[in-house]
Amino acid sequence: MKKGPVKNKKQVLVYLGAFIGLVATLLYPAQKEAPVYAASILSFNFDKKVALGDFPIAVPTYRYGFVMEEYQSKEGKVEANQTLGKLLSDAGVGYPAIQKLVDNCKGVFNVNSGFRVGKSYLILSDLKTDEPEYFIFRPNVYEYIQFDLRGENEVKKIEKPIETKEKTIEGVINSTLWQTLVDQGISFEVAAKMEDALQWSVDFSHTQKGDRFRMIYDQNYIDGEEVGAGQVYTAYYDREGRESYAIWFDNGEYKGFYDLEGRAIKSNFLKSPVKFSRISSHFNRHRFHPILKRVRPHLGTDYAAPYGTPIYAVGSGVVIGKAYTKGNGRYIKIKHDDVYQTQYLHMSKFAKGIKVGMQVAQGEVIGYVGSSGLATGPHVCFRFWKNGRQVNHLKENLPAPKPLPESVLKEFFVVRDEMVAKLKVLDNKQLQNTEGATSAP
């Protein structure tokens, strides 16, 4: 039988199933009514009990599409100063073949930047001759590079199949949303997905102990391991009885998150310029300045976050200011329209490519948290301007988002009711009120 990657696993399973069926048939003792000629033809003693061990079944082991029992295998991880050429040479591949493999990598795999220390590889060799036949390199969890060491030395990039399962999480805040999820082993990516879904309606810098949350989303798996979160279908947050919903709706024409009434969640401005932060100082016209030691108006909101945390534009607009001053440190100022402007102070550095006059999108990284200028620690002082005056953005009644048209609402309500029903199932399953987060497939 010709070796190589198995292209039709169904065919293998059919043969294996037929063999198991034959064994199962032989395990039954002979019936008295069975024709005499059957035993004579088969030369088989049907009165003898047959044990399954008389028919050993070797279930093949598949990896990267290969039947591992057909090869000698050696696996390892790329070490420091180890190149693809050296690794293949040590495995017994000749220089002409190595050069051809490197040439065939063009357009498939960047050998210089992609062959990194710590990444896994597998060498498959002939059982009899020990000649290397395939080299498998896995640059990430999503794909692998297959080097055919025979003949034409073909190089292929093969994506691993991703399995998607709907998953739910729920919990009660005991510190911050991020910390509550991380404490329960839920990834940072999932926490970010929840904040992204609710970022226009919930200010996550104001999380309070006892706040409740739930989310239904797709979890991606490769080889049974979680590899990333997919689409969020619904997110829910309850702060002292004030409920916020984000229902995902996509009918081809309208796509996005909506509240229970079909109003778009996305608004012109995000609630905060920094994710997973906390407010360290509020807008206050009579604040005692911690450095100057005197009362001085604080016409912004300070969001404390670790040094280097990304700062996002809360709305789309044009950069009208990028400078450094003794008090403000490095700052960016954005004009959103004829009414609103925003300013971001004390940055450690500006985002690459940010220039005065350029257009930025809502949620685009414009800089990074620091403590430049007059600052006691890493934070961003966020200032919100309305008609030329600095105002407290947390108390502003900003324009409400537009709802779905009447012709689409009926379709949306079907999706909404399904998602809300799933959330209620979660509520019914939670028989005891415990702090922390839980997850379920």
DAMONOR-V892947 format. One record per residue. RES is the residue in one small letter. PSI is psi in whole degrees, -180 to 180 (* if undefined). NEAR is the number of other ideal C-beta (glycine too) atoms within 12 Angstrom. D_FIRST is the distance of its C-alpha to the first C-alpha in Angstrom with 1 decimal. Layout:
# DAMONOR-V892947
res:RES psi:PSI near:NEAR d_first:D_FIRST
res:RES psi:PSI near:NEAR d_first:D_FIRST
This chain:
# DAMONOR-V892947
res:m psi:135 near:10 d_first:0.0
res:k psi:131 near:10 d_first:3.8
res:k psi:167 near:23 d_first:6.3
res:g psi:-177 near:23 d_first:9.7
res:p psi:137 near:26 d_first:12.2
res:v psi:122 near:24 d_first:11.5
res:k psi:-26 near:12 d_first:13.5
res:n psi:87 near:12 d_first:14.1
res:k psi:-27 near:17 d_first:15.0
res:k psi:-39 near:11 d_first:16.9
res:q psi:-41 near:12 d_first:14.0
res:v psi:-43 near:19 d_first:12.7
res:l psi:-34 near:16 d_first:16.4
res:v psi:-47 near:13 d_first:16.8
res:y psi:-43 near:18 d_first:14.3
res:l psi:-40 near:19 d_first:15.8
res:g psi:-40 near:16 d_first:19.2
res:a psi:-40 near:14 d_first:18.8
res:f psi:-43 near:19 d_first:17.9
res:i psi:-39 near:19 d_first:20.9
res:g psi:-40 near:16 d_first:23.0
res:l psi:-44 near:16 d_first:22.4
res:v psi:-44 near:20 d_first:23.3
res:a psi:-38 near:15 d_first:26.4
res:t psi:-42 near:17 d_first:27.5
res:l psi:-19 near:22 d_first:27.4
res:l psi:-20 near:19 d_first:29.4
res:y psi:137 near:15 d_first:32.4
res:p psi:153 near:14 d_first:34.8
res:a psi:142 near:21 d_first:35.5
res:q psi:149 near:11 d_first:38.3
res:k psi:-31 near:9 d_first:41.3
res:e psi:-1 near:8 d_first:41.2
res:a psi:139 near:17 d_first:37.6
res:p psi:142 near:13 d_first:37.7
res:v psi:-34 near:12 d_first:37.9
res:y psi:-20 near:9 d_first:35.4
res:a psi:-44 near:15 d_first:32.6
res:a psi:-38 near:16 d_first:32.8
res:s psi:-38 near:12 d_first:33.3
res:i psi:-44 near:11 d_first:30.3
res:l psi:-13 near:15 d_first:28.0
res:s psi:44 near:9 d_first:29.8
res:f psi:133 near:16 d_first:29.7
res:n psi:97 near:14 d_first:32.8
res:f psi:-13 near:24 d_first:33.2
res:d psi:-16 near:13 d_first:36.4
res:k psi:131 near:13 d_first:34.5
res:k psi:135 near:14 d_first:33.7
res:v psi:128 near:20 d_first:30.0
res:a psi:148 near:11 d_first:29.3
res:l psi:-28 near:13 d_first:26.5
res:g psi:-19 near:10 d_first:25.8
res:d psi:-16 near:13 d_first:24.8
res:f psi:73 near:17 d_first:21.6
res:p psi:132 near:11 d_first:20.5
res:i psi:118 near:17 d_first:18.5
res:a psi:105 near:12 d_first:16.6
res:v psi:122 near:15 d_first:16.9
res:p psi:148 near:20 d_first:14.6
res:t psi:123 near:15 d_first:16.7
res:y psi:134 near:18 d_first:16.5
res:r psi:129 near:25 d_first:18.4
res:y psi:29 near:34 d_first:18.8
res:g psi:0 near:28 d_first:15.8
res:f psi:148 near:31 d_first:13.4
res:v psi:110 near:27 d_first:12.0
res:m psi:-27 near:26 d_first:14.3
res:e psi:-13 near:18 d_first:13.1
res:e psi:-2 near:26 d_first:10.2
res:y psi:159 near:33 d_first:13.1
res:q psi:139 near:24 d_first:16.6
res:s psi:145 near:27 d_first:19.0
res:k psi:127 near:22 d_first:22.5
res:e psi:158 near:24 d_first:24.8
res:g psi:-168 near:21 d_first:28.4
res:k psi:146 near:18 d_first:31.1
res:v psi:131 near:25 d_first:32.7
res:e psi:168 near:17 d_first:35.8
res:a psi:138 near:10 d_first:39.1
res:n psi:13 near:9 d_first:39.2
res:q psi:123 near:22 d_first:35.4
res:t psi:166 near:19 d_first:34.1
res:l psi:-43 near:32 d_first:30.6
res:g psi:-44 near:25 d_first:30.9
res:k psi:-40 near:17 d_first:32.0
res:l psi:-43 near:33 d_first:29.3
res:l psi:-38 near:33 d_first:26.5
res:s psi:-43 near:21 d_first:28.5
res:d psi:-26 near:19 d_first:28.7
res:a psi:-7 near:32 d_first:25.0
res:g psi:13 near:22 d_first:24.6
res:v psi:132 near:30 d_first:24.3
res:g psi:159 near:17 d_first:26.6
res:y psi:-45 near:14 d_first:29.6
res:p psi:-40 near:15 d_first:28.7
res:a psi:-39 near:29 d_first:25.4
res:i psi:-45 near:29 d_first:27.5
res:q psi:-40 near:18 d_first:30.1
res:k psi:-39 near:24 d_first:27.7
res:l psi:-44 near:39 d_first:26.2
res:v psi:-42 near:25 d_first:29.8
res:d psi:-39 near:18 d_first:30.7
res:n psi:-10 near:25 d_first:27.8
res:c psi:-20 near:31 d_first:29.1
res:k psi:128 near:13 d_first:32.2
res:g psi:-7 near:11 d_first:32.5
res:v psi:-47 near:23 d_first:29.7
res:f psi:131 near:32 d_first:30.8
res:n psi:104 near:18 d_first:34.1
res:v psi:-37 near:28 d_first:33.3
res:n psi:-45 near:13 d_first:37.0
res:s psi:-23 near:11 d_first:37.9
res:g psi:-22 near:22 d_first:34.6
res:f psi:88 near:32 d_first:33.4
res:r psi:153 near:23 d_first:35.7
res:v psi:138 near:17 d_first:36.6
res:g psi:-10 near:15 d_first:35.3
res:k psi:149 near:27 d_first:32.2
res:s psi:149 near:25 d_first:28.9
res:y psi:162 near:34 d_first:25.8
res:l psi:132 near:32 d_first:22.4
res:i psi:126 near:31 d_first:20.5
res:l psi:124 near:35 d_first:16.8
res:s psi:158 near:27 d_first:16.0
res:d psi:137 near:20 d_first:13.4
res:l psi:-36 near:16 d_first:13.6
res:k psi:-47 near:11 d_first:14.6
res:t psi:-15 near:12 d_first:16.5
res:d psi:14 near:16 d_first:17.9
res:e psi:130 near:21 d_first:17.7
res:p psi:134 near:33 d_first:18.2
res:e psi:-33 near:35 d_first:15.7
res:y psi:144 near:44 d_first:17.2
res:f psi:122 near:46 d_first:20.8
res:i psi:127 near:38 d_first:21.9
res:f psi:134 near:38 d_first:25.6
res:r psi:96 near:32 d_first:27.5
res:p psi:-24 near:29 d_first:31.0
res:n psi:178 near:20 d_first:32.0
res:v psi:-15 near:21 d_first:31.0
res:y psi:-19 near:20 d_first:30.3
res:e psi:167 near:24 d_first:27.7
res:y psi:158 near:34 d_first:25.4
res:i psi:125 near:35 d_first:24.6
res:q psi:117 near:36 d_first:21.1
res:f psi:117 near:42 d_first:21.1
res:d psi:113 near:27 d_first:18.1
res:l psi:7 near:34 d_first:19.0
res:r psi:157 near:24 d_first:16.9
res:g psi:-111 near:14 d_first:18.2
res:e psi:-3 near:14 d_first:20.7
res:n psi:52 near:27 d_first:21.2
res:e psi:144 near:25 d_first:21.2
res:v psi:127 near:33 d_first:23.2
res:k psi:143 near:26 d_first:23.0
res:k psi:123 near:24 d_first:25.4
res:i psi:125 near:25 d_first:23.9
res:e psi:136 near:19 d_first:26.3
res:k psi:140 near:26 d_first:25.6
res:p psi:135 near:19 d_first:26.4
res:i psi:128 near:22 d_first:30.0
res:e psi:133 near:20 d_first:31.2
res:t psi:130 near:20 d_first:34.9
res:k psi:141 near:20 d_first:37.2
res:e psi:134 near:25 d_first:40.9
res:k psi:155 near:32 d_first:42.9
res:t psi:146 near:35 d_first:46.6
res:i psi:152 near:37 d_first:48.8
res:e psi:159 near:40 d_first:52.5
res:g psi:-178 near:42 d_first:55.1
res:v psi:130 near:30 d_first:58.6
res:i psi:131 near:32 d_first:59.6
res:n psi:-7 near:24 d_first:61.0
res:s psi:-84 near:22 d_first:61.3
res:t psi:163 near:29 d_first:59.4
res:l psi:-48 near:45 d_first:56.6
res:w psi:-48 near:35 d_first:54.3
res:q psi:-38 near:23 d_first:55.2
res:t psi:-43 near:34 d_first:55.0
res:l psi:-45 near:36 d_first:51.5
res:v psi:-39 near:22 d_first:50.4
res:d psi:-25 near:20 d_first:52.0
res:q psi:9 near:26 d_first:49.8
res:g psi:14 near:17 d_first:46.6
res:i psi:136 near:33 d_first:46.3
res:s psi:156 near:25 d_first:45.3
res:f psi:-36 near:19 d_first:47.7
res:e psi:-41 near:23 d_first:45.7
res:v psi:-41 near:37 d_first:46.5
res:a psi:-42 near:38 d_first:50.1
res:a psi:-37 near:28 d_first:50.3
res:k psi:-42 near:37 d_first:48.8
res:m psi:-45 near:44 d_first:51.6
res:e psi:-38 near:38 d_first:54.3
res:d psi:-39 near:33 d_first:53.0
res:a psi:-35 near:39 d_first:53.3
res:l psi:7 near:41 d_first:56.8
res:q psi:-21 near:36 d_first:58.1
res:w psi:-14 near:34 d_first:60.7
res:s psi:-18 near:35 d_first:62.2
res:v psi:129 near:35 d_first:61.9
res:d psi:102 near:34 d_first:63.3
res:f psi:-3 near:40 d_first:60.9
res:s psi:-7 near:34 d_first:63.4
res:h psi:26 near:24 d_first:65.6
res:t psi:143 near:36 d_first:63.4
res:q psi:149 near:24 d_first:65.4
res:k psi:129 near:19 d_first:64.7
res:g psi:-15 near:18 d_first:64.1
res:d psi:145 near:32 d_first:62.6
res:r psi:148 near:37 d_first:59.7
res:f psi:156 near:47 d_first:56.5
res:r psi:153 near:40 d_first:53.5
res:m psi:142 near:47 d_first:50.5
res:i psi:126 near:41 d_first:47.6
res:y psi:171 near:40 d_first:44.7
res:d psi:132 near:26 d_first:41.0
res:q psi:129 near:33 d_first:39.1
res:n psi:143 near:28 d_first:35.7
res:y psi:144 near:23 d_first:32.9
res:i psi:124 near:21 d_first:29.6
res:d psi:35 near:18 d_first:27.5
res:g psi:-2 near:14 d_first:30.5
res:e psi:142 near:15 d_first:32.9
res:e psi:131 near:26 d_first:35.9
res:v psi:3 near:25 d_first:35.7
res:g psi:156 near:25 d_first:38.7
res:a psi:144 near:34 d_first:41.1
res:g psi:-138 near:23 d_first:40.9
res:q psi:135 near:24 d_first:43.6
res:v psi:129 near:38 d_first:46.8
res:y psi:-37 near:35 d_first:48.0
res:t psi:143 near:42 d_first:51.3
res:a psi:145 near:44 d_first:53.2
res:y psi:139 near:39 d_first:56.5
res:y psi:134 near:39 d_first:59.2
res:d psi:115 near:25 d_first:62.4
res:r psi:105 near:24 d_first:65.2
res:e psi:43 near:15 d_first:68.2
res:g psi:-8 near:10 d_first:67.6
res:r psi:104 near:16 d_first:67.0
res:e psi:139 near:22 d_first:63.6
res:s psi:131 near:35 d_first:61.4
res:y psi:146 near:36 d_first:58.4
res:a psi:108 near:40 d_first:55.7
res:i psi:122 near:39 d_first:53.8
res:w psi:131 near:34 d_first:51.0
res:f psi:133 near:36 d_first:51.3
res:d psi:107 near:19 d_first:49.4
res:n psi:17 near:20 d_first:49.9
res:g psi:-34 near:8 d_first:48.9
res:e psi:-41 near:13 d_first:52.5
res:y psi:133 near:23 d_first:53.8
res:k psi:131 near:17 d_first:51.7
res:g psi:-172 near:28 d_first:52.8
res:f psi:138 near:41 d_first:54.4
res:y psi:156 near:38 d_first:57.4
res:d psi:-174 near:36 d_first:59.9
res:l psi:-23 near:27 d_first:60.7
res:e psi:1 near:18 d_first:63.0
res:g psi:15 near:30 d_first:60.5
res:r psi:138 near:28 d_first:62.1
res:a psi:133 near:28 d_first:59.9
res:i psi:-40 near:35 d_first:59.5
res:k psi:128 near:29 d_first:59.1
res:s psi:-178 near:28 d_first:62.6
res:n psi:-21 near:25 d_first:63.9
res:f psi:139 near:36 d_first:64.0
res:l psi:159 near:37 d_first:61.9
res:k psi:-26 near:39 d_first:63.7
res:s psi:148 near:39 d_first:63.0
res:p psi:-6 near:47 d_first:61.9
res:v psi:136 near:44 d_first:59.9
res:k psi:147 near:36 d_first:57.2
res:f psi:43 near:31 d_first:57.6
res:s psi:-178 near:33 d_first:61.1
res:r psi:151 near:29 d_first:64.4
res:i psi:120 near:31 d_first:67.9
res:s psi:-18 near:27 d_first:70.0
res:s psi:128 near:29 d_first:73.0
res:h psi:168 near:23 d_first:74.2
res:f psi:124 near:24 d_first:76.2
res:n psi:118 near:20 d_first:79.8
res:r psi:-8 near:16 d_first:82.9
res:h psi:40 near:13 d_first:84.6
res:r psi:142 near:23 d_first:82.0
res:f psi:117 near:15 d_first:83.1
res:h psi:127 near:19 d_first:81.1
res:p psi:-21 near:18 d_first:79.5
res:i psi:-46 near:17 d_first:79.9
res:l psi:-16 near:14 d_first:83.2
res:k psi:41 near:9 d_first:84.8
res:r psi:162 near:11 d_first:86.6
res:v psi:128 near:13 d_first:86.2
res:r psi:130 near:19 d_first:84.2
res:p psi:134 near:18 d_first:82.5
res:h psi:98 near:29 d_first:78.7
res:l psi:38 near:27 d_first:77.7
res:g psi:-178 near:37 d_first:74.0
res:t psi:124 near:40 d_first:71.5
res:d psi:127 near:37 d_first:69.8
res:y psi:110 near:41 d_first:66.1
res:a psi:136 near:29 d_first:65.2
res:a psi:160 near:37 d_first:61.6
res:p psi:150 near:22 d_first:59.8
res:y psi:129 near:21 d_first:60.4
res:g psi:-1 near:19 d_first:57.9
res:t psi:135 near:30 d_first:57.1
res:p psi:142 near:32 d_first:56.5
res:i psi:130 near:44 d_first:59.5
res:y psi:145 near:38 d_first:58.9
res:a psi:125 near:38 d_first:61.1
res:v psi:-15 near:41 d_first:62.3
res:g psi:162 near:36 d_first:62.7
res:s psi:149 near:26 d_first:62.0
res:g psi:-165 near:31 d_first:64.7
res:v psi:134 near:27 d_first:65.9
res:v psi:119 near:32 d_first:66.4
res:i psi:-5 near:23 d_first:70.1
res:g psi:133 near:30 d_first:70.4
res:k psi:106 near:28 d_first:68.5
res:a psi:-179 near:23 d_first:70.7
res:y psi:130 near:21 d_first:71.9
res:t psi:163 near:18 d_first:75.2
res:k psi:-39 near:15 d_first:76.8
res:g psi:-48 near:21 d_first:76.8
res:n psi:-17 near:28 d_first:73.7
res:g psi:-149 near:30 d_first:71.5
res:r psi:129 near:34 d_first:68.5
res:y psi:157 near:40 d_first:68.5
res:i psi:140 near:44 d_first:67.2
res:k psi:135 near:33 d_first:69.2
res:i psi:134 near:40 d_first:67.8
res:k psi:121 near:26 d_first:69.7
res:h psi:-38 near:32 d_first:68.0
res:d psi:-162 near:19 d_first:70.7
res:d psi:-8 near:12 d_first:74.5
res:v psi:-45 near:21 d_first:74.9
res:y psi:141 near:31 d_first:72.4
res:q psi:153 near:32 d_first:71.4
res:t psi:154 near:45 d_first:69.5
res:q psi:143 near:40 d_first:69.7
res:y psi:114 near:50 d_first:67.5
res:l psi:163 near:42 d_first:69.2
res:h psi:29 near:44 d_first:68.5
res:m psi:149 near:42 d_first:65.0
res:s psi:-36 near:30 d_first:63.4
res:k psi:161 near:26 d_first:62.0
res:f psi:154 near:29 d_first:61.4
res:a psi:148 near:26 d_first:58.0
res:k psi:131 near:12 d_first:56.6
res:g psi:-7 near:14 d_first:57.9
res:i psi:125 near:31 d_first:60.7
res:k psi:154 near:17 d_first:63.7
res:v psi:133 near:19 d_first:67.0
res:g psi:-12 near:14 d_first:66.9
res:m psi:154 near:23 d_first:63.2
res:q psi:134 near:21 d_first:61.9
res:v psi:151 near:34 d_first:60.0
res:a psi:155 near:19 d_first:58.2
res:q psi:131 near:26 d_first:58.7
res:g psi:0 near:26 d_first:56.5
res:e psi:140 near:27 d_first:56.0
res:v psi:125 near:27 d_first:56.3
res:i psi:-14 near:44 d_first:59.5
res:g psi:-170 near:41 d_first:60.1
res:y psi:144 near:32 d_first:59.7
res:v psi:138 near:40 d_first:61.9
res:g psi:-157 near:33 d_first:64.3
res:s psi:33 near:30 d_first:67.9
res:s psi:153 near:30 d_first:69.4
res:g psi:-150 near:25 d_first:73.1
res:l psi:88 near:23 d_first:75.3
res:a psi:144 near:31 d_first:72.8
res:t psi:-19 near:17 d_first:72.6
res:g psi:174 near:23 d_first:68.8
res:p psi:122 near:29 d_first:65.6
res:h psi:170 near:39 d_first:66.0
res:v psi:126 near:52 d_first:66.4
res:c psi:113 near:45 d_first:69.8
res:f psi:123 near:52 d_first:69.0
res:r psi:139 near:34 d_first:72.0
res:f psi:122 near:36 d_first:72.3
res:w psi:134 near:29 d_first:74.9
res:k psi:118 near:24 d_first:76.4
res:n psi:41 near:13 d_first:78.9
res:g psi:-2 near:12 d_first:79.5
res:r psi:142 near:15 d_first:80.1
res:q psi:128 near:27 d_first:77.9
res:v psi:166 near:25 d_first:77.2
res:n psi:107 near:23 d_first:75.3
res:h psi:-23 near:35 d_first:72.0
res:l psi:-17 near:22 d_first:71.4
res:k psi:4 near:13 d_first:74.5
res:e psi:137 near:24 d_first:74.0
res:n psi:91 near:12 d_first:73.5
res:l psi:158 near:24 d_first:70.9
res:p psi:134 near:17 d_first:70.2
res:a psi:144 near:16 d_first:68.2
res:p psi:157 near:21 d_first:64.8
res:k psi:143 near:19 d_first:64.6
res:p psi:169 near:21 d_first:63.4
res:l psi:150 near:31 d_first:60.9
res:p psi:155 near:16 d_first:62.6
res:e psi:-35 near:11 d_first:63.8
res:s psi:-17 near:13 d_first:61.3
res:v psi:-18 near:25 d_first:58.4
res:l psi:-40 near:21 d_first:59.9
res:k psi:-42 near:16 d_first:59.0
res:e psi:-41 near:22 d_first:55.3
res:f psi:-41 near:33 d_first:55.6
res:f psi:-31 near:20 d_first:57.5
res:v psi:-46 near:17 d_first:54.6
res:v psi:-45 near:30 d_first:52.3
res:r psi:-48 near:30 d_first:55.1
res:d psi:-36 near:18 d_first:55.7
res:e psi:-44 near:21 d_first:52.1
res:m psi:-43 near:35 d_first:51.9
res:v psi:-38 near:25 d_first:55.3
res:a psi:-40 near:17 d_first:54.3
res:k psi:-37 near:27 d_first:51.2
res:l psi:-36 near:33 d_first:53.6
res:k psi:-33 near:19 d_first:55.9
res:v psi:-41 near:17 d_first:53.1
res:l psi:-43 near:27 d_first:52.7
res:d psi:-40 near:18 d_first:56.5
res:n psi:-31 near:11 d_first:56.5
res:k psi:-24 near:15 d_first:53.8
res:q psi:90 near:21 d_first:55.8
res:l psi:-20 near:9 d_first:58.1
res:q psi:146 near:9 d_first:59.5
res:n psi:97 near:13 d_first:60.7
res:t psi:145 near:15 d_first:59.0
res:e psi:154 near:20 d_first:58.9
res:g psi:-177 near:26 d_first:55.7
res:a psi:149 near:35 d_first:52.6
res:t psi:157 near:29 d_first:50.0
res:s psi:155 near:28 d_first:46.7
res:a psi:149 near:23 d_first:44.6
res:p psi:* near:16 d_first:41.4
